[in-house]
Amino acid sequence: MRSLLYIVAVILIIGWAIGTFAYAAGGLIHVLLVIAIISLILGFLRRDTTVV
């Protein structure tokens, strides 16, 4: 599940970067960035911290 969050975050960040340079998506660009950041934060918070 964690790797899926990272994949989604990377895809959203790439989409945000493309949209920023294309200037075509408007407010959707910032929504993609916020969703990507939230996904990364959730991934870090859900990380298992046990030491083996």
N, C-alpha and C positions, 0 to 999 in steps of 0.2 A: 504494500500500500504506500509505503514511503517513497519508493522509486517512482510510483505513478504521480505523486504530488510534484516531484522534481521535474518529471517529464512535462507535466501540464504547465508548471511555472516557466520552464525554458521555452516552450511553445508560445506562451502568452508574452513573454519578454521579447521574443523574436518578432511576433506580430506587432507588438507595441513599437519596436524599433523601425520596422518596415512602415508602419502607419505614420510614424513621426516624420520620416523622410518623404513620404508620399503626400502628406497633408490632405488626405482624402477622407479619413474616417471621423474627423472632428472629435467629439467627446468620447467616442468609443475607445480611442487610444488610451486615455487616462483610466478608463474602467479596466482595460486589459492589464495595465500596469498595477493597479490596486489589487486585482485578483491574483496576479502573479506573486506579489509581495505577501499577500495573505497565505497563499499556498506554501511559500518558503518558510514563513513563520510557523505555520502549523506543522510542517515537516520537522523543524528544529525542536518544537515543543513536544512532539510525539516521539522523538528519538529515544530509544531505550538507553538508559545511562548505566546499566549494570556492567560491572567489570568481570570478565571471565578469566 
